[in-house]
Amino acid sequence: MPPHLNRRQGLQALTALATGLLAAPVLARNDCAVFTRETQAGVTPDAALKRLQEGNARFVAGETIHCDLRQQVRETAKGQAPFAAVVGCIDSRVPPELVFDQRIGDIFAARVAGNIVNDDILGSLEFATQLAGSSLIVVLGHTECGAIKGAVDDAKLGHLTGLLAQIRPSLAALKYEGVPSSRDKALVQRVAERNVQDTVARTARAPVLAARVQAGQLKVVGAMHDVATGAIRWMS
């Protein structure tokens, strides 16, 4: 004990230190460990889904896990083994890694306006699953989606016209009566949800992915992110 502290002061200092350590958030040993091929292989589709669900719960509660991202950069420099893939919109309010409280090397993220899939996105998902080992695909839509609003209004603008045309079938499937308008918030939400469902179905039908689903090696699910709360609602 330093000479300027008496016995009582020393005990008080030790007590304060111990109290501080107990009050500090304690991370489980593997919370910040990057995925390897070995640990990835142990993540079933259901376990991957649960991991994302728990991550969003932490995000909404403001209890996200903080890791040394520079260390994760170093540990993933020679390879990656993400446990899931997310097809999301380019919307700046819905970054998959953040809303699911995941880190470097955890998930593949394919982002395109309206969270649609085309041949290029499907090819990317085949890489993520068949070649890279991910066991879950999430199609993540969100509220107040500009691409959905544009599709509802049948907007025309350069290359965006063709992209929005791929969302329009989800509007047609609702058999909406009247003139569709993005001012109808309930309609926009219905189209957004139907678009997720249709995208999930198209993804699950792709032959390479379908084979993995049938073998129990892969699950394809849909979800909706609420930009007002950060919460994600999972769709059956």
C-alpha positions as CSV (number, residue, x, y, z in Angstrom):
1,M,0.0,0.0,0.0
2,P,1.4,3.5,-0.9
3,P,2.7,5.3,2.2
4,H,0.2,8.2,1.9
5,L,-2.7,5.8,2.4
6,N,-3.7,4.4,5.7
7,R,-5.3,1.0,6.1
8,R,-8.9,2.4,6.1
9,Q,-8.3,4.5,3.0
10,G,-6.8,1.6,1.2
11,L,-9.8,-0.6,1.9
12,Q,-12.1,2.2,0.7
13,A,-10.1,2.5,-2.5
14,L,-10.2,-1.3,-3.1
15,T,-14.0,-1.3,-2.5
16,A,-14.5,1.5,-4.9
17,L,-12.5,-0.3,-7.6
18,A,-14.4,-3.5,-7.1
19,T,-17.7,-1.8,-7.3
20,G,-16.7,-0.1,-10.5
21,L,-15.6,-3.3,-12.1
22,L,-18.9,-5.0,-11.1
23,A,-20.9,-2.1,-12.5
24,A,-19.1,-2.1,-15.8
25,P,-20.7,-4.1,-18.7
26,V,-19.1,-7.5,-18.9
27,L,-19.0,-9.1,-22.4
28,A,-19.2,-12.8,-22.8
29,R,-15.9,-14.3,-23.9
30,N,-16.9,-14.8,-27.5
31,D,-19.1,-11.7,-28.1
32,C,-16.3,-10.0,-30.0
33,A,-14.7,-13.1,-31.6
34,V,-14.9,-13.0,-35.3
35,F,-16.5,-16.0,-37.1
36,T,-14.2,-18.7,-38.5
37,R,-15.2,-21.6,-40.7
38,E,-15.4,-23.8,-37.7
39,T,-17.6,-21.5,-35.6
40,Q,-19.7,-20.6,-38.6
41,A,-20.4,-24.3,-39.3
42,G,-22.0,-24.6,-35.8
43,V,-24.6,-21.9,-36.6
44,T,-27.8,-23.5,-37.8
45,P,-30.4,-21.4,-39.7
46,D,-32.5,-21.1,-36.5
47,A,-29.5,-20.1,-34.4
48,A,-28.5,-17.4,-37.0
49,L,-32.1,-16.0,-36.9
50,K,-32.0,-15.9,-33.1
51,R,-28.7,-14.1,-33.2
52,L,-30.1,-11.4,-35.4
53,Q,-33.3,-11.1,-33.3
54,E,-31.2,-10.7,-30.1
55,G,-29.0,-8.1,-31.9
56,N,-32.0,-6.0,-32.9
57,A,-33.4,-6.2,-29.3
58,R,-30.0,-4.8,-28.0
59,F,-30.1,-2.1,-30.7
60,V,-33.6,-1.0,-29.7
61,A,-32.7,-1.1,-26.0
62,G,-29.5,0.9,-26.5
63,E,-27.4,-2.0,-25.2
64,T,-25.3,-2.7,-28.2
65,I,-22.0,-4.6,-27.8
66,H,-18.9,-2.6,-28.3
67,C,-15.9,-4.4,-29.7
68,D,-12.4,-3.4,-31.0
69,L,-13.2,-3.1,-34.7
70,R,-9.6,-2.6,-35.6
71,Q,-8.8,-5.9,-34.0
72,Q,-11.6,-7.5,-36.0
73,V,-10.1,-6.0,-39.2
74,R,-6.9,-7.7,-38.4
75,E,-8.5,-11.0,-37.5
76,T,-10.6,-11.1,-40.7
77,A,-7.8,-9.9,-43.0
78,K,-7.1,-13.4,-44.3
79,G,-10.7,-14.7,-44.6
80,Q,-14.3,-14.3,-43.7
81,A,-17.1,-16.6,-42.6
82,P,-20.3,-14.6,-42.1
83,F,-23.2,-16.5,-40.6
84,A,-26.0,-14.7,-42.4
85,A,-26.8,-12.6,-45.5
86,V,-29.1,-9.6,-45.6
87,V,-30.8,-8.1,-48.7
88,G,-31.8,-4.6,-47.7
89,C,-32.7,-1.2,-49.1
90,I,-30.1,1.5,-49.6
91,D,-32.0,3.7,-47.2
92,S,-29.5,5.4,-44.9
93,R,-31.7,4.7,-41.8
94,V,-31.4,0.9,-42.2
95,P,-27.8,-0.2,-42.1
96,P,-28.0,-4.0,-41.5
97,E,-24.8,-4.2,-39.4
98,L,-26.1,-1.5,-37.0
99,V,-29.8,-2.4,-36.7
100,F,-28.8,-6.1,-36.0
101,D,-25.9,-5.1,-33.8
102,Q,-23.4,-7.1,-35.7
103,R,-19.8,-6.4,-36.5
104,I,-17.0,-6.9,-39.1
105,G,-17.1,-10.4,-40.6
106,D,-20.6,-11.2,-39.2
107,I,-23.0,-10.7,-42.2
108,F,-23.0,-10.3,-45.9
109,A,-25.1,-7.2,-46.9
110,A,-26.6,-6.7,-50.4
111,R,-28.3,-3.3,-50.6
112,V,-30.4,-2.0,-53.5
113,A,-33.4,0.4,-53.5
114,G,-36.5,-1.4,-52.6
115,N,-34.6,-4.5,-51.4
116,I,-35.4,-6.5,-54.5
117,V,-33.5,-9.4,-56.0
118,N,-32.3,-9.8,-59.6
119,D,-29.9,-12.2,-61.1
120,D,-26.9,-10.3,-59.7
121,I,-28.3,-10.3,-56.2
122,L,-29.2,-13.9,-56.4
123,G,-25.7,-14.7,-57.6
124,S,-24.3,-12.8,-54.7
125,L,-26.6,-14.8,-52.3
126,E,-25.4,-18.1,-53.9
127,F,-21.9,-17.0,-53.2
128,A,-22.8,-16.1,-49.6
129,T,-24.4,-19.4,-48.9
130,Q,-23.2,-22.2,-51.2
131,L,-19.6,-21.0,-51.3
132,A,-19.1,-19.0,-48.2
133,G,-21.3,-21.0,-45.8
134,S,-24.0,-18.5,-44.5
135,S,-27.1,-20.4,-43.2
136,L,-29.6,-17.6,-43.3
137,I,-30.9,-15.0,-45.8
138,V,-33.0,-12.1,-44.5
139,V,-35.0,-9.9,-46.9
140,L,-35.2,-6.6,-44.9
141,G,-37.8,-4.1,-45.9
142,H,-38.7,-0.9,-44.0
143,T,-41.4,1.7,-43.4
144,E,-41.5,4.9,-45.3
145,C,-39.5,3.4,-48.2
146,G,-38.9,5.9,-51.0
147,A,-38.6,3.1,-53.6
148,I,-41.9,1.6,-52.7
149,K,-43.5,5.1,-52.9
150,G,-42.0,5.6,-56.3
151,A,-43.4,2.2,-57.5
152,V,-46.8,3.0,-56.1
153,D,-46.8,6.3,-58.0
154,D,-45.3,4.6,-61.1
155,A,-42.5,7.2,-61.2
156,K,-40.2,7.4,-64.2
157,L,-36.5,8.4,-64.0
158,G,-33.7,7.0,-66.0
159,H,-32.5,3.6,-64.8
160,L,-34.7,3.9,-61.7
161,T,-37.8,3.3,-63.9
162,G,-36.7,-0.3,-64.6
163,L,-36.0,-0.9,-60.9
164,L,-39.3,0.3,-59.7
165,A,-41.0,-1.8,-62.4
166,Q,-39.8,-4.9,-60.5
167,I,-41.7,-3.7,-57.4
168,R,-45.0,-3.0,-59.2
169,P,-46.1,-6.6,-59.3
170,S,-46.4,-6.5,-55.5
171,L,-48.8,-3.6,-55.9
172,A,-50.8,-5.4,-58.6
173,A,-51.1,-8.5,-56.3
174,L,-53.0,-6.5,-53.7
175,K,-55.8,-5.8,-56.3
176,Y,-56.0,-2.2,-55.1
177,E,-59.2,-0.4,-56.3
178,G,-58.8,3.2,-57.3
179,V,-55.7,5.3,-58.3
180,P,-52.7,4.2,-56.2
181,S,-50.9,7.1,-54.5
182,S,-47.9,7.3,-52.2
183,R,-50.0,9.7,-50.0
184,D,-51.9,6.6,-48.9
185,K,-49.5,5.5,-46.1
186,A,-51.4,2.3,-45.4
187,L,-51.1,1.3,-49.1
188,V,-47.4,2.0,-49.1
189,Q,-46.9,-0.2,-46.0
190,R,-49.0,-3.0,-47.6
191,V,-46.9,-2.9,-50.8
192,A,-43.7,-2.8,-48.8
193,E,-44.7,-5.9,-46.9
194,R,-45.9,-7.7,-50.0
195,N,-42.7,-6.8,-51.8
196,V,-40.7,-8.5,-49.0
197,Q,-42.9,-11.6,-49.2
198,D,-42.5,-11.7,-53.0
199,T,-38.8,-11.2,-52.7
200,V,-38.5,-14.0,-50.2
201,A,-40.5,-16.3,-52.4
202,R,-38.3,-15.5,-55.5
203,T,-35.1,-16.0,-53.5
204,A,-36.2,-19.3,-52.1
205,R,-37.1,-20.6,-55.6
206,A,-33.7,-19.9,-57.1
207,P,-32.4,-23.5,-57.7
208,V,-29.1,-23.3,-55.8
209,L,-30.7,-21.7,-52.8
210,A,-33.8,-23.9,-53.0
211,A,-31.6,-27.0,-52.8
212,R,-30.0,-25.7,-49.6
213,V,-33.4,-24.8,-48.1
214,Q,-34.7,-28.3,-48.8
215,A,-31.6,-29.8,-47.2
216,G,-32.2,-27.8,-44.0
217,Q,-28.9,-25.9,-44.6
218,L,-30.5,-22.5,-45.2
219,K,-33.5,-20.5,-44.2
220,V,-34.9,-17.5,-46.1
221,V,-37.0,-15.1,-44.1
222,G,-38.6,-11.6,-44.4
223,A,-38.6,-8.8,-42.0
224,M,-39.7,-5.1,-41.7
225,H,-37.7,-2.4,-40.0
226,D,-39.6,0.5,-38.5
227,V,-37.5,3.7,-39.1
228,A,-39.3,5.5,-36.3
229,T,-38.3,3.0,-33.6
230,G,-35.5,0.9,-35.0
231,A,-37.5,-2.3,-34.2
232,I,-37.6,-5.2,-36.6
233,R,-40.8,-7.2,-37.1
234,W,-40.3,-10.7,-38.5
235,M,-42.7,-12.0,-41.1
236,S,-44.0,-15.5,-41.4
